[in-house]
Amino acid sequence: MQDITEQRRLESQLLQSQRLDAIGKLTGGLAHDFNNLLAAILSGLSLLERQLTLDGNATKILDMTRRSAGQGRDLVQRMLAFSRRQDLKPVAVPLSSLGDTMNGLVAPVLGGLVRFKWLVSDDTWPVYVDAAQLELALMNLIFNARDAMPSGGTVLVRTSNRSVGHAGDELPAGDYVVVAVEDTGTGIAGDMIGKVVEPFFTTKPIGKGTGLGLSTVYGFAKQSGGTLRIESEVDRGTIIELWLPRSNQPQDVTEAIAVAGAEAVEAADAERATAVGERSLTVLLIDDSHSLREMTAMSLRQSGFEVVGASGGAEALAAIEREPDRFDVIVTDFAMPLISGIDVIRFARNLRAGWPAVMITGYADAEKIVERPLDVALVGKPFDEKDLVVAIHAAARGKLINASA
């Protein structure tokens, strides 16, 4: 009997894993297309702002439209988080140092009926994750716990160091830190636990939740090399465990982020300053989205570039082969039919070693994008035009600046 029960449990886990993987692929594809639309909208708004003299009312409408597009971008990022296609920047994060930060972030919005306890000891191992996304994941879990306790209660965050000796269905062998977020709320019914991590699934009333909170946390955990586990009992409460890989190189993440940010700002300022007075660079712009390609081309021309557009990889390869000395920098989309942006860059560099290139993408498939040459900058859609201009000038000088969203 035990063997049959265990077999059914494993079959159920496999089916759930396959279901989530299929939903993730669908979500990632939708996010890619939506990012193209948002990028075209935002580029069009910037072009209008530069070309037209707007009165106060028109400026207000433009700002509201840009703000709405920005909210759409945030939604897409949450979809990409579930589908495990975020562009994560992992560092060593000492969890014990996040207590004050998390208290400052969540305390003002928990309400007077909910108590918050951060029980993370100094001997907790550092984790190797994207620091900003970790904070966002913890906030999502804490706010979910708050919402499960309308009459008040306690949200408790505790950690433990765990070692996995043998690889299983969810985790490879190795050292992990388990971050558990516990509440004393309404709990989750057993038949619902497998569904709550699916995108857009929510038990909250209409207008009270997007159904993307737990799904983004799940996607973040899986992409980081960990997993998410849920234990719950109706009317008793819920424990959600975030399993994250241990880092063997502890450091002050705040300092690391500050240094990286300062270097990025310094590099961007230098690129903008030295761009003035130089000859116009010729850019080969490759994107299979017609509207986005045209909008981006107009914007780059206004910034002083000469631009030649190509609607896909095949057209780009023909242009490169026909005029290999014409283009200073290749700017290419990553995901295109038949011939990808990486294929285009590799072909070009067979003709000219180290050909300067920038890759733009709304589809951060980490496993594939990591295959791009190390000196090719990545700019995430929808992008700020200034970021793209800086990346192009940096590529022309042989410097790497990433501006992925």
Contacts in CASP RR format, 6 or more apart in sequence:
PFRMAT RR
TARGET T0000
AUTHOR 0000-0000-0000
METHOD contacts of the structure
MODEL  1
MQDITEQRRLESQLLQSQRLDAIGKLTGGLAHDFNNLLAAILSGLSLLER
QLTLDGNATKILDMTRRSAGQGRDLVQRMLAFSRRQDLKPVAVPLSSLGD
TMNGLVAPVLGGLVRFKWLVSDDTWPVYVDAAQLELALMNLIFNARDAMP
SGGTVLVRTSNRSVGHAGDELPAGDYVVVAVEDTGTGIAGDMIGKVVEPF
FTTKPIGKGTGLGLSTVYGFAKQSGGTLRIESEVDRGTIIELWLPRSNQP
QDVTEAIAVAGAEAVEAADAERATAVGERSLTVLLIDDSHSLREMTAMSL
RQSGFEVVGASGGAEALAAIEREPDRFDVIVTDFAMPLISGIDVIRFARN
LRAGWPAVMITGYADAEKIVERPLDVALVGKPFDEKDLVVAIHAAARGKL
INASA
10 169 0 8 1.000
13 169 0 8 1.000
14 169 0 8 1.000
16 194 0 8 1.000
17 169 0 8 1.000
19 198 0 8 1.000
20 197 0 8 1.000
20 198 0 8 1.000
20 218 0 8 1.000
23 82 0 8 1.000
23 198 0 8 1.000
23 199 0 8 1.000
24 82 0 8 1.000
24 83 0 8 1.000
24 84 0 8 1.000
24 199 0 8 1.000
25 83 0 8 1.000
27 79 0 8 1.000
27 80 0 8 1.000
27 82 0 8 1.000
27 83 0 8 1.000
27 199 0 8 1.000
28 79 0 8 1.000
28 80 0 8 1.000
28 83 0 8 1.000
28 85 0 8 1.000
28 363 0 8 1.000
29 83 0 8 1.000
29 363 0 8 1.000
30 79 0 8 1.000
31 76 0 8 1.000
31 79 0 8 1.000
31 80 0 8 1.000
31 83 0 8 1.000
31 85 0 8 1.000
31 362 0 8 1.000
31 363 0 8 1.000
32 335 0 8 1.000
32 362 0 8 1.000
32 363 0 8 1.000
34 72 0 8 1.000
34 76 0 8 1.000
34 79 0 8 1.000
35 73 0 8 1.000
35 76 0 8 1.000
35 362 0 8 1.000
35 363 0 8 1.000
35 380 0 8 1.000
35 381 0 8 1.000
35 382 0 8 1.000
36 289 0 8 1.000
36 292 0 8 1.000
36 362 0 8 1.000
36 381 0 8 1.000
38 69 0 8 1.000
38 70 0 8 1.000
38 72 0 8 1.000
38 73 0 8 1.000
38 76 0 8 1.000
38 381 0 8 1.000
38 382 0 8 1.000
39 292 0 8 1.000
39 295 0 8 1.000
39 296 0 8 1.000
39 362 0 8 1.000
39 381 0 8 1.000
39 382 0 8 1.000
39 383 0 8 1.000
40 289 0 8 1.000
40 291 0 8 1.000
40 292 0 8 1.000
40 295 0 8 1.000
41 65 0 8 1.000
41 69 0 8 1.000
41 382 0 8 1.000
42 66 0 8 1.000
42 69 0 8 1.000
42 70 0 8 1.000
42 382 0 8 1.000
43 292 0 8 1.000
43 295 0 8 1.000
43 296 0 8 1.000
43 298 0 8 1.000
43 299 0 8 1.000
43 382 0 8 1.000
43 385 0 8 1.000
44 295 0 8 1.000
44 299 0 8 1.000
45 62 0 8 1.000
45 65 0 8 1.000
45 66 0 8 1.000
45 69 0 8 1.000
46 299 0 8 1.000
46 385 0 8 1.000
47 295 0 8 1.000
47 298 0 8 1.000
47 299 0 8 1.000
47 302 0 8 1.000
48 54 0 8 1.000
48 62 0 8 1.000
49 62 0 8 1.000
50 302 0 8 1.000
52 58 0 8 1.000
54 62 0 8 1.000
69 382 0 8 1.000
70 382 0 8 1.000
73 382 0 8 1.000
73 405 0 8 1.000
75 210 0 8 1.000
75 212 0 8 1.000
77 86 0 8 1.000
77 405 0 8 1.000
78 210 0 8 1.000
78 212 0 8 1.000
78 213 0 8 1.000
78 215 0 8 1.000
78 216 0 8 1.000
79 199 0 8 1.000
79 212 0 8 1.000
80 86 0 8 1.000
80 363 0 8 1.000
80 364 0 8 1.000
81 133 0 8 1.000
81 215 0 8 1.000
81 216 0 8 1.000
81 219 0 8 1.000
81 220 0 8 1.000
81 223 0 8 1.000
82 199 0 8 1.000
82 212 0 8 1.000
82 215 0 8 1.000
82 216 0 8 1.000
82 218 0 8 1.000
82 219 0 8 1.000
83 219 0 8 1.000
84 219 0 8 1.000
84 222 0 8 1.000
84 223 0 8 1.000
84 366 0 8 1.000
85 223 0 8 1.000
85 363 0 8 1.000
85 364 0 8 1.000
85 365 0 8 1.000
85 366 0 8 1.000
86 130 0 8 1.000
86 133 0 8 1.000
86 220 0 8 1.000
86 223 0 8 1.000
86 364 0 8 1.000
86 366 0 8 1.000
87 364 0 8 1.000
87 366 0 8 1.000
87 369 0 8 1.000
87 378 0 8 1.000
87 380 0 8 1.000
87 404 0 8 1.000
87 405 0 8 1.000
88 129 0 8 1.000
88 130 0 8 1.000
88 133 0 8 1.000
88 220 0 8 1.000
88 223 0 8 1.000
88 224 0 8 1.000
88 366 0 8 1.000
89 130 0 8 1.000
90 128 0 8 1.000
90 129 0 8 1.000
90 130 0 8 1.000
90 224 0 8 1.000
91 128 0 8 1.000
91 129 0 8 1.000
91 130 0 8 1.000
91 131 0 8 1.000
91 247 0 8 1.000
91 251 0 8 1.000
91 253 0 8 1.000
91 256 0 8 1.000
91 257 0 8 1.000
92 126 0 8 1.000
92 127 0 8 1.000
92 128 0 8 1.000
92 247 0 8 1.000
92 249 0 8 1.000
92 250 0 8 1.000
92 251 0 8 1.000
92 253 0 8 1.000
92 256 0 8 1.000
93 126 0 8 1.000
93 127 0 8 1.000
93 128 0 8 1.000
93 129 0 8 1.000
93 131 0 8 1.000
93 134 0 8 1.000
93 247 0 8 1.000
93 253 0 8 1.000
94 124 0 8 1.000
94 126 0 8 1.000
94 250 0 8 1.000
94 251 0 8 1.000
94 252 0 8 1.000
94 253 0 8 1.000
95 120 0 8 1.000
95 124 0 8 1.000
95 126 0 8 1.000
95 127 0 8 1.000
95 159 0 8 1.000
95 177 0 8 1.000
95 179 0 8 1.000
96 120 0 8 1.000
96 121 0 8 1.000
96 122 0 8 1.000
96 124 0 8 1.000
97 252 0 8 1.000
97 253 0 8 1.000
97 254 0 8 1.000
98 120 0 8 1.000
98 134 0 8 1.000
98 135 0 8 1.000
98 138 0 8 1.000
99 118 0 8 1.000
99 120 0 8 1.000
101 135 0 8 1.000
102 118 0 8 1.000
102 135 0 8 1.000
102 138 0 8 1.000
102 139 0 8 1.000
102 142 0 8 1.000
102 157 0 8 1.000
103 116 0 8 1.000
103 118 0 8 1.000
105 135 0 8 1.000
105 139 0 8 1.000
106 116 0 8 1.000
106 139 0 8 1.000
106 142 0 8 1.000
106 143 0 8 1.000
107 116 0 8 1.000
109 143 0 8 1.000
109 146 0 8 1.000
110 116 0 8 1.000
110 142 0 8 1.000
110 146 0 8 1.000
110 155 0 8 1.000
111 146 0 8 1.000
113 149 0 8 1.000
113 151 0 8 1.000
113 152 0 8 1.000
113 153 0 8 1.000
114 146 0 8 1.000
114 149 0 8 1.000
114 152 0 8 1.000
114 153 0 8 1.000
114 154 0 8 1.000
114 155 0 8 1.000
115 153 0 8 1.000
115 154 0 8 1.000
115 155 0 8 1.000
116 142 0 8 1.000
116 154 0 8 1.000
116 155 0 8 1.000
116 157 0 8 1.000
117 154 0 8 1.000
117 155 0 8 1.000
117 156 0 8 1.000
117 157 0 8 1.000
118 157 0 8 1.000
119 156 0 8 1.000
119 157 0 8 1.000
119 158 0 8 1.000
119 159 0 8 1.000
120 157 0 8 1.000
120 158 0 8 1.000
120 159 0 8 1.000
121 159 0 8 1.000
123 161 0 8 1.000
124 159 0 8 1.000
124 160 0 8 1.000
124 161 0 8 1.000
124 177 0 8 1.000
125 161 0 8 1.000
125 175 0 8 1.000
125 177 0 8 1.000
125 246 0 8 1.000
125 247 0 8 1.000
126 177 0 8 1.000
126 246 0 8 1.000
126 247 0 8 1.000
126 249 0 8 1.000
126 250 0 8 1.000
126 251 0 8 1.000
127 134 0 8 1.000
127 177 0 8 1.000
127 244 0 8 1.000
127 245 0 8 1.000
127 246 0 8 1.000
127 247 0 8 1.000
128 224 0 8 1.000
128 244 0 8 1.000
128 245 0 8 1.000
128 246 0 8 1.000
128 247 0 8 1.000
129 220 0 8 1.000
129 224 0 8 1.000
129 244 0 8 1.000
129 245 0 8 1.000
130 220 0 8 1.000
130 224 0 8 1.000
131 253 0 8 1.000
131 257 0 8 1.000
133 220 0 8 1.000
134 220 0 8 1.000
134 244 0 8 1.000
136 216 0 8 1.000
136 220 0 8 1.000
137 216 0 8 1.000
137 217 0 8 1.000
137 220 0 8 1.000
137 221 0 8 1.000
137 242 0 8 1.000
138 157 0 8 1.000
138 179 0 8 1.000
138 181 0 8 1.000
138 242 0 8 1.000
140 213 0 8 1.000
140 214 0 8 1.000
140 216 0 8 1.000
140 217 0 8 1.000
141 181 0 8 1.000
141 214 0 8 1.000
141 217 0 8 1.000
141 240 0 8 1.000
141 242 0 8 1.000
142 155 0 8 1.000
142 157 0 8 1.000
142 181 0 8 1.000
144 213 0 8 1.000
144 214 0 8 1.000
144 240 0 8 1.000
145 155 0 8 1.000
145 181 0 8 1.000
145 182 0 8 1.000
145 183 0 8 1.000
145 185 0 8 1.000
145 238 0 8 1.000
145 240 0 8 1.000
146 155 0 8 1.000
146 183 0 8 1.000
147 204 0 8 1.000
147 208 0 8 1.000
148 183 0 8 1.000
148 185 0 8 1.000
148 186 0 8 1.000
148 187 0 8 1.000
148 237 0 8 1.000
148 238 0 8 1.000
149 155 0 8 1.000
149 183 0 8 1.000
149 184 0 8 1.000
149 185 0 8 1.000
149 186 0 8 1.000
153 183 0 8 1.000
153 184 0 8 1.000
153 185 0 8 1.000
154 182 0 8 1.000
154 183 0 8 1.000
154 184 0 8 1.000
155 181 0 8 1.000
155 182 0 8 1.000
155 183 0 8 1.000
156 180 0 8 1.000
156 181 0 8 1.000
156 182 0 8 1.000
156 183 0 8 1.000
157 179 0 8 1.000
157 180 0 8 1.000
157 181 0 8 1.000
157 182 0 8 1.000
158 179 0 8 1.000
158 180 0 8 1.000
158 182 0 8 1.000
159 177 0 8 1.000
159 178 0 8 1.000
159 179 0 8 1.000
159 180 0 8 1.000
160 177 0 8 1.000
160 178 0 8 1.000
160 180 0 8 1.000
161 175 0 8 1.000
161 176 0 8 1.000
161 177 0 8 1.000
161 178 0 8 1.000
161 246 0 8 1.000
162 175 0 8 1.000
162 176 0 8 1.000
162 177 0 8 1.000
162 178 0 8 1.000
162 243 0 8 1.000
163 174 0 8 1.000
163 175 0 8 1.000
163 176 0 8 1.000
164 171 0 8 1.000
164 172 0 8 1.000
164 173 0 8 1.000
164 174 0 8 1.000
164 175 0 8 1.000
164 176 0 8 1.000
165 173 0 8 1.000
165 174 0 8 1.000
166 173 0 8 1.000
167 173 0 8 1.000
170 226 0 8 1.000
170 227 0 8 1.000
170 229 0 8 1.000
170 243 0 8 1.000
171 225 0 8 1.000
171 226 0 8 1.000
171 227 0 8 1.000
171 243 0 8 1.000
172 225 0 8 1.000
174 245 0 8 1.000
174 246 0 8 1.000
175 245 0 8 1.000
175 246 0 8 1.000
176 226 0 8 1.000
176 243 0 8 1.000
176 244 0 8 1.000
176 245 0 8 1.000
176 246 0 8 1.000
177 243 0 8 1.000
177 244 0 8 1.000
177 246 0 8 1.000
178 241 0 8 1.000
178 242 0 8 1.000
178 243 0 8 1.000
178 244 0 8 1.000
179 241 0 8 1.000
179 242 0 8 1.000
179 244 0 8 1.000
180 239 0 8 1.000
180 240 0 8 1.000
180 241 0 8 1.000
180 242 0 8 1.000
181 239 0 8 1.000
181 240 0 8 1.000
181 242 0 8 1.000
182 237 0 8 1.000
182 238 0 8 1.000
182 239 0 8 1.000
182 240 0 8 1.000
183 237 0 8 1.000
183 238 0 8 1.000
184 236 0 8 1.000
184 237 0 8 1.000
185 235 0 8 1.000
185 236 0 8 1.000
185 237 0 8 1.000
185 238 0 8 1.000
186 234 0 8 1.000
186 235 0 8 1.000
186 237 0 8 1.000
187 232 0 8 1.000
187 233 0 8 1.000
187 234 0 8 1.000
187 235 0 8 1.000
187 236 0 8 1.000
187 237 0 8 1.000
187 238 0 8 1.000
188 196 0 8 1.000
188 203 0 8 1.000
188 230 0 8 1.000
188 232 0 8 1.000
188 234 0 8 1.000
188 238 0 8 1.000
189 234 0 8 1.000
190 232 0 8 1.000
190 234 0 8 1.000
192 203 0 8 1.000
193 230 0 8 1.000
193 232 0 8 1.000
194 230 0 8 1.000
195 201 0 8 1.000
196 203 0 8 1.000
196 214 0 8 1.000
196 230 0 8 1.000
197 214 0 8 1.000
197 215 0 8 1.000
197 217 0 8 1.000
197 218 0 8 1.000
197 228 0 8 1.000
197 230 0 8 1.000
198 215 0 8 1.000
199 211 0 8 1.000
199 212 0 8 1.000
199 215 0 8 1.000
200 210 0 8 1.000
200 211 0 8 1.000
200 212 0 8 1.000
200 215 0 8 1.000
201 211 0 8 1.000
201 215 0 8 1.000
202 208 0 8 1.000
202 209 0 8 1.000
202 210 0 8 1.000
202 211 0 8 1.000
204 211 0 8 1.000
214 228 0 8 1.000
214 240 0 8 1.000
217 228 0 8 1.000
217 240 0 8 1.000
217 242 0 8 1.000
218 228 0 8 1.000
219 228 0 8 1.000
221 227 0 8 1.000
221 228 0 8 1.000
221 242 0 8 1.000
221 243 0 8 1.000
221 244 0 8 1.000
222 228 0 8 1.000
223 366 0 8 1.000
224 244 0 8 1.000
224 245 0 8 1.000
225 244 0 8 1.000
225 245 0 8 1.000
226 243 0 8 1.000
226 244 0 8 1.000
226 245 0 8 1.000
227 243 0 8 1.000
228 240 0 8 1.000
228 241 0 8 1.000
228 242 0 8 1.000
228 243 0 8 1.000
229 240 0 8 1.000
229 241 0 8 1.000
229 243 0 8 1.000
230 238 0 8 1.000
230 239 0 8 1.000
230 240 0 8 1.000
230 241 0 8 1.000
231 238 0 8 1.000
231 239 0 8 1.000
231 240 0 8 1.000
231 241 0 8 1.000
232 238 0 8 1.000
232 239 0 8 1.000
264 401 0 8 1.000
267 390 0 8 1.000
267 394 0 8 1.000
267 399 0 8 1.000
267 401 0 8 1.000
268 386 0 8 1.000
268 390 0 8 1.000
268 401 0 8 1.000
271 390 0 8 1.000
271 393 0 8 1.000
271 394 0 8 1.000
271 397 0 8 1.000
271 399 0 8 1.000
271 401 0 8 1.000
272 386 0 8 1.000
272 389 0 8 1.000
272 390 0 8 1.000
272 393 0 8 1.000
274 393 0 8 1.000
275 389 0 8 1.000
275 393 0 8 1.000
280 304 0 8 1.000
280 305 0 8 1.000
280 306 0 8 1.000
281 305 0 8 1.000
281 306 0 8 1.000
281 328 0 8 1.000
281 329 0 8 1.000
281 392 0 8 1.000
281 393 0 8 1.000
281 396 0 8 1.000
282 305 0 8 1.000
282 306 0 8 1.000
282 307 0 8 1.000
282 308 0 8 1.000
282 326 0 8 1.000
282 327 0 8 1.000
282 328 0 8 1.000
282 329 0 8 1.000
283 300 0 8 1.000
283 305 0 8 1.000
283 306 0 8 1.000
283 307 0 8 1.000
283 308 0 8 1.000
283 327 0 8 1.000
283 328 0 8 1.000
283 329 0 8 1.000
283 330 0 8 1.000
283 331 0 8 1.000
283 392 0 8 1.000
284 308 0 8 1.000
284 309 0 8 1.000
284 310 0 8 1.000
284 316 0 8 1.000
284 319 0 8 1.000
284 320 0 8 1.000
284 326 0 8 1.000
284 327 0 8 1.000
284 329 0 8 1.000
284 330 0 8 1.000
284 331 0 8 1.000
284 332 0 8 1.000
285 293 0 8 1.000
285 296 0 8 1.000
285 297 0 8 1.000
285 300 0 8 1.000
285 307 0 8 1.000
285 308 0 8 1.000
285 309 0 8 1.000
285 310 0 8 1.000
285 331 0 8 1.000
285 332 0 8 1.000
286 293 0 8 1.000
286 309 0 8 1.000
286 310 0 8 1.000
286 311 0 8 1.000
286 312 0 8 1.000
286 313 0 8 1.000
286 315 0 8 1.000
286 316 0 8 1.000
286 330 0 8 1.000
286 331 0 8 1.000
286 332 0 8 1.000
286 333 0 8 1.000
286 336 0 8 1.000
286 341 0 8 1.000
286 344 0 8 1.000
287 293 0 8 1.000
287 296 0 8 1.000
287 311 0 8 1.000
287 312 0 8 1.000
287 332 0 8 1.000
287 333 0 8 1.000
287 336 0 8 1.000
287 360 0 8 1.000
288 311 0 8 1.000
288 312 0 8 1.000
288 333 0 8 1.000
288 336 0 8 1.000
288 337 0 8 1.000
289 333 0 8 1.000
290 311 0 8 1.000
292 381 0 8 1.000
293 309 0 8 1.000
293 311 0 8 1.000
296 331 0 8 1.000
296 388 0 8 1.000
297 307 0 8 1.000
297 309 0 8 1.000
299 385 0 8 1.000
300 307 0 8 1.000
300 388 0 8 1.000
300 389 0 8 1.000
300 392 0 8 1.000
301 307 0 8 1.000
303 385 0 8 1.000
303 389 0 8 1.000
305 392 0 8 1.000
308 319 0 8 1.000
308 326 0 8 1.000
308 327 0 8 1.000
310 316 0 8 1.000
310 319 0 8 1.000
312 333 0 8 1.000
312 336 0 8 1.000
312 337 0 8 1.000
312 339 0 8 1.000
313 332 0 8 1.000
313 336 0 8 1.000
313 338 0 8 1.000
313 339 0 8 1.000
313 340 0 8 1.000
313 341 0 8 1.000
313 343 0 8 1.000
313 344 0 8 1.000
314 338 0 8 1.000
314 339 0 8 1.000
316 330 0 8 1.000
316 332 0 8 1.000
316 339 0 8 1.000
316 344 0 8 1.000
317 339 0 8 1.000
317 344 0 8 1.000
317 347 0 8 1.000
319 327 0 8 1.000
320 327 0 8 1.000
320 330 0 8 1.000
320 344 0 8 1.000
320 347 0 8 1.000
320 348 0 8 1.000
320 351 0 8 1.000
321 351 0 8 1.000
324 348 0 8 1.000
324 351 0 8 1.000
324 352 0 8 1.000
328 356 0 8 1.000
328 396 0 8 1.000
329 356 0 8 1.000
329 357 0 8 1.000
329 358 0 8 1.000
329 392 0 8 1.000
329 395 0 8 1.000
329 396 0 8 1.000
330 344 0 8 1.000
330 345 0 8 1.000
330 348 0 8 1.000
330 355 0 8 1.000
330 356 0 8 1.000
330 357 0 8 1.000
330 358 0 8 1.000
331 357 0 8 1.000
331 358 0 8 1.000
331 359 0 8 1.000
331 360 0 8 1.000
331 388 0 8 1.000
331 392 0 8 1.000
332 341 0 8 1.000
332 344 0 8 1.000
332 345 0 8 1.000
332 357 0 8 1.000
332 358 0 8 1.000
332 359 0 8 1.000
332 360 0 8 1.000
333 341 0 8 1.000
333 359 0 8 1.000
333 360 0 8 1.000
333 361 0 8 1.000
334 340 0 8 1.000
334 341 0 8 1.000
334 342 0 8 1.000
334 359 0 8 1.000
334 360 0 8 1.000
334 361 0 8 1.000
334 362 0 8 1.000
334 363 0 8 1.000
334 368 0 8 1.000
334 369 0 8 1.000
334 372 0 8 1.000
335 361 0 8 1.000
335 362 0 8 1.000
335 363 0 8 1.000
335 365 0 8 1.000
340 368 0 8 1.000
341 359 0 8 1.000
342 359 0 8 1.000
342 368 0 8 1.000
342 371 0 8 1.000
342 372 0 8 1.000
345 355 0 8 1.000
345 357 0 8 1.000
345 359 0 8 1.000
345 372 0 8 1.000
345 373 0 8 1.000
345 376 0 8 1.000
346 373 0 8 1.000
348 355 0 8 1.000
348 357 0 8 1.000
349 355 0 8 1.000
349 373 0 8 1.000
354 373 0 8 1.000
354 375 0 8 1.000
356 395 0 8 1.000
356 396 0 8 1.000
356 398 0 8 1.000
357 373 0 8 1.000
357 376 0 8 1.000
357 395 0 8 1.000
358 376 0 8 1.000
358 377 0 8 1.000
358 379 0 8 1.000
358 388 0 8 1.000
358 391 0 8 1.000
358 392 0 8 1.000
358 395 0 8 1.000
359 369 0 8 1.000
359 372 0 8 1.000
359 376 0 8 1.000
359 377 0 8 1.000
359 378 0 8 1.000
359 379 0 8 1.000
360 378 0 8 1.000
360 379 0 8 1.000
360 380 0 8 1.000
360 381 0 8 1.000
360 383 0 8 1.000
360 388 0 8 1.000
361 369 0 8 1.000
361 378 0 8 1.000
361 379 0 8 1.000
361 380 0 8 1.000
361 381 0 8 1.000
361 404 0 8 1.000
362 380 0 8 1.000
362 381 0 8 1.000
362 405 0 8 1.000
364 380 0 8 1.000
364 404 0 8 1.000
369 378 0 8 1.000
372 378 0 8 1.000
374 400 0 8 1.000
375 398 0 8 1.000
375 400 0 8 1.000
376 395 0 8 1.000
376 400 0 8 1.000
377 391 0 8 1.000
377 394 0 8 1.000
377 395 0 8 1.000
377 400 0 8 1.000
377 401 0 8 1.000
377 402 0 8 1.000
377 403 0 8 1.000
378 402 0 8 1.000
378 403 0 8 1.000
378 404 0 8 1.000
379 387 0 8 1.000
379 388 0 8 1.000
379 391 0 8 1.000
379 402 0 8 1.000
379 403 0 8 1.000
379 404 0 8 1.000
380 403 0 8 1.000
380 404 0 8 1.000
380 405 0 8 1.000
381 405 0 8 1.000
382 405 0 8 1.000
383 403 0 8 1.000
383 405 0 8 1.000
384 403 0 8 1.000
387 403 0 8 1.000
388 403 0 8 1.000
390 401 0 8 1.000
390 403 0 8 1.000
391 401 0 8 1.000
391 402 0 8 1.000
391 403 0 8 1.000
394 400 0 8 1.000
394 401 0 8 1.000
END
